[in-house]
Amino acid sequence: MNIIGLDSLVFGVDDLAACAQYLVDYGLRDAGNGRYEALDGTAVVIANESDTALPKAPASGCSLRKTVFGVADAATLDAIAEELGRDRPVRRLADGSVESHDDDGFVLGFQRTVRRPVGTPGELSNAPGAPIQRAVNTLGVNAAAPQIRPRTLSHIVYFVPDAAKSEAFYVRRLGFRCTDRFTGVGPFLQPAGTLDHHTHFLIGAPPHMQGVEHFTFHFGGPTEVLLNGSRFVEKGYQSFWGPGRHQFGSNWFWYFNSPFGCRVEMDADMDLHDTAWQPREAALDADASQAFLLRYRRKWAPGPGMPANGDDA
């Protein structure tokens, strides 16, 4: 199945104003009607939790109402509808998309992808002895740059009661494959239409915790994650984890608390894998989760009267 990745996430929230401001400050563009877009058109969509047009939540306390996948063509839509229709309801919506649900009750949508090309280059880095990547006289960072925009919807992480059962659905029914795995926790999953390390990570958890752990968009490079994250903190948002760099996937990360009832991450520079890749497996601990972890602090400059180690006075 030629599923490319996530096109949008639909949430029903209790504080529309706070969620809207969060998404704008994060860097998404307000496209109207509760839709907040990245550069390629992938998006988060928000509506009031009482909106009767929203699908049912998969579990009490979960604000995610629908995960929408982008697919390559009409043939893929037809194949998905036929496959899922074997044992569960499938709806064809007025916009041509397909709607159903997974084995955990998460509502799924499938549509011809909205993704459009992103014309600006990503972050380039120069290394002594290697060919020049960032052109001469081109700056590597501009702290006064305007709003940094995320490029595309990257991945989502689910808490699920039975990670093995959930994995089997995505692998056997939708053509995903495992790229890496944390032993006793769950798999990182990649659909057939992308090289990204994962679009889903499934974490086994007690049934009362079922829902979303976090979601994230890809940014143009680590500098964008660090600069945008620093600005986010300065706007009053609470850092939860990071900045740092993961082991599985290698993506730079910075997680923040949010009004969505889950964390929201900024990420960049994820590993790409094709079918030749052999999945790794490791126990989930601090060393396996991150290659390194940094700590945000206020800006500081050396000078008379300043602490020699750069710590806050």
N, C-alpha and C positions, 0 to 999 in steps of 0.2 A: 504494500500500500504506500503510495507516494505522498505521505504526510510530511509537510515541510517543517512544521513547528507550530508554536502558539501564535494565533492571530490576535486574540483578545481574551481578557478575563473580565467577567461581569460580576459585580458585587452589589448586594443590597445592604445599605449602611444606615445607621441611625443619625449620623451627623454629616449631612451632605456638604455643608460649607467647609467643615474641617477637612474632610477627605479631598474635596476639590482643591483647596489651598495647598494641601500636602503634595498632591500630584503636580501642580503647577510649580511649586518650589523645588520639587524633585527634578523638574526639567521637561515634563510632558506639555504638549500644546493643547490648549482647550479648543477642541474641534466642534463644540456645541452638542446639545442633547446628552450631556453627561459623558461624552467621549473625550479621552485625553490620550493624545497620540505621540508616539516616538517618530523619529525622522522617516522611517520606512512605512508608516501607517499602522503598525501594530499598536495596540492600545489597552488601556484599562477603561471600563465603562462602569459608571456608578449610577444607582437609582436609590430612592428611598426604600428602606427595608419593607415597608408596607405596600409597595407597588404590586398590584395583583398580576401585572404582566410578567413579573419575574418568575423564573422556575423555582421550585422548592429547594431549600438548602439541603445538603446531604446529611446534616446532623445539626442538632440544637447548638446554637452559639457560633456556627460557621457563617460568615458573611459572603463567602463565595457562592454564587448561584449558577455560574456556567463557565466552562472552559471551552473556548472556541479554537479549533485547529484550522490552519490554512493548508489546503491540499493543492496539488499541481494542476488537476484537470477534472473534467466532468466524469471521466471513467473511474477515477478514484472515489468520487462521491458515490457513484452507483455501486461500486464494489463494497464500500463501507456499509451502505444502506442494506445491501443484500446480506452481508456477513452478520451484522448486528440484528437484523430482522429475523434471524433464525430462532432467537430465544428471548427477545425483548422488544418493547414498542419502539418504533422508529417513525419520526415525523418529518415530512417534507414541508418546510416553511415557505412562506410567500416569496422570500428573497432567493429561493433556490437552495438554501442550505439544508443540511440534515441534522436532526437533533435526536439524541438518545441518552443513555446513561451507562456508566461502568458498573462493575459488580459491587462497588461501595456506595452507590447512589449519587456520585458526582455527575451532574448533568454535562453532557458533551455536545458541542456543536462542531460541524464540519462544513467548510465553505471553500470556494475557490479563493486562494489567498489574496489578501489585500496588499501584500508586501510590494513596495516599489523600490527602485534602486536608490541607494544613498550615494550621492555624488562626491562627497568630501572624503579625502584620504584619512586613514586612521593614524594613530601616533607612530612616529618613526624614531628609531634610536640609532645613534652613531657609536661604533666601537672601534678603538684603535686597531689598525691592521686590517679591518674589514672595509668593503666598498662603502662609500658614503650613501647613507639612506636619507637623512634629513638634509636638504640642500644647504649649501654655504649661505650664511647670513639669514637663514630662516630660524626663528626663535623656537626653542623647545617648550617654553611655557610663557604664558601671558596671564599674570594674576589678575589683571584688570579686564580680562575677556568677558564678553556678555554671557548671558545664561547658557550653560552647557546643556546640550540636548542628548538624551539617550538615543541610541540608534535603532534598537529592535528589542522586542520582548524575548527574553532569554529562556527562563525556566520557572517551574513552580515545584514546590515541595509539599507533599501530602502526608499527614498523619493518617494511617490506615490500621484497622484492627488486625489484618492478616496480610503482611507484606508479600508473602509467597503467592497467595491467591490473587492479590491485586496485580502483581507482576505477570502472572500467567494470563490475565485478561489482556494486558497491553501487548504482550509478546505474541500470544497465539491468535488473538482476534484482530489486532491492529498492526501487526508487523514490526513492533518495536524490538530492540535488542538491548541486552545489558552490556554496558561498557566497563563498569567497575562495581564493586559491592563492598559494603561494610558488613562484616559477619554478624549475623543475628539481628541486624538493624533493617537493611533493605538495599535495593539496587538503584543505580543510576541508569536511566533508560533513554535511548536515542531512537527517534522514528527514522524510517528509511530515507526520507527526503532531505536530510541534513547531515552535515559532518560534525556539528556541535557535539561535544562530549555528552551532554544530556539536555533534554527539555523537561524531564521529570526525575525527581528523587523521591522514593517511597520510604517512609519511616514507620516501622511497626510500633504501635502505641495502643494503650487501652481504649476500648470503644468510646468512652466518654470524652476522649481527646480528639476524636476524628475531626479533621478539618485541614486548614492550610497552615504550614509552619512559616513559609515565606515565599515571595515571588520576586523576580528581578528583571531588569533590562540590561542589555549590553551597552557599555559606553565605548568611546573611541580608543581608550588606552588607560594605563594606570594613572597617568597624570590627571586625566579627566575624573577618575574615581576619587582620587585624593583631594583635588581642588573642589569638585562639586560636593563631596562629603564634608569638607571643612566649612564650606558655605552653609550647608544644611545644618550643621551643628551651631553655627553662628546665628542662624535664624531661630534657634531654640529647640530643634528636634533632638531627641535623645539617641545617642549612639548605643547600640546593643553589643556589637561584636565587630572588631576591626579598627582600622584597616589591616589587611594582611593578604596572604596568598594561599589558596587551597593546595592540597596535594592532588587529590583526584579532580581532574579537570584543569588544574593549574591556574584557574581564574583568580585574578585579584578580586577582593571583596571588601565591602563595608556594609554592615547591617544596621538598620535603624528600627526603633519602635514606630508604630503607626496607629492611626485611628481605625484601621481595617480589621483589628482583632488578630493580626499576624505581623510578622516582621516584613520589612521591605529592604531589599539589598540593592546595591550598585555593584556591577561587575564588569570585568574587561579581560580580554586576551585568554579566552577559553581554548583548551586543546581541541583539535579536530581529529576525528578518527574515521577510517573507513572499515569495511568488513574484514580487512586483514588484522585488525586490532584484536588482541587477546585480553579479555577482562582480567583485572587484578582483584584481589580480595584482601582485606585487612580488618583487624579489630578496630572499632571506633574508639580512638583516644586522641589526645591533643596533638601528638606527633603525626598521626595519620590524617587528621583533619586539616592541618595547616602547616605549610613549610616555615612560615614565620608570622608573627603577630605584632603589630605596631600599636602605638597609643597616641590618640589625638591630644594635643596641648595647644594652649594659646600661642600666638606668634611671639617669637623671642629673638633678640639680637644681642650679641656680645658687646660689652662696653663697661665703662667705669660704674661700679656700684651694682653690677649684675652678678648673680651667682655664677661661679666658674663652671658648674656642670650643667647650666641651662635649666635647672629646676625652678619652678615658681618660687618667688621670694615669700 
